[in-house]
Amino acid sequence: MKFETFRRTLRGGGPISLKASSRTKREGSVMTVAKTEVLTMAPTTPICEAMKLTAERKIRRIPVADPPQT
């Protein structure tokens, strides 16, 4: 993937809309209504791995989260 293509991918398609959806509203926590597992990565994940995941899964963004403390 060329750098310019990656940069455009990171920029996405514009601002995120936070308006309420016209779909059926659900009650409860995010985890009880979520349909798929959220993919996250650690802050120490190499950028090359992040680029590979976005290309393979055809996604634009991956949330960065600290691993759970045990």
Buried (B, 14 or more C-beta within 10 A) or exposed (E): EEEEEBEEBEEEEEEEEEEEEEEEEEEEEEEEEEEEEEEEBEEEEEEEEBBEBBEEEEEEEBEEEEEEEE
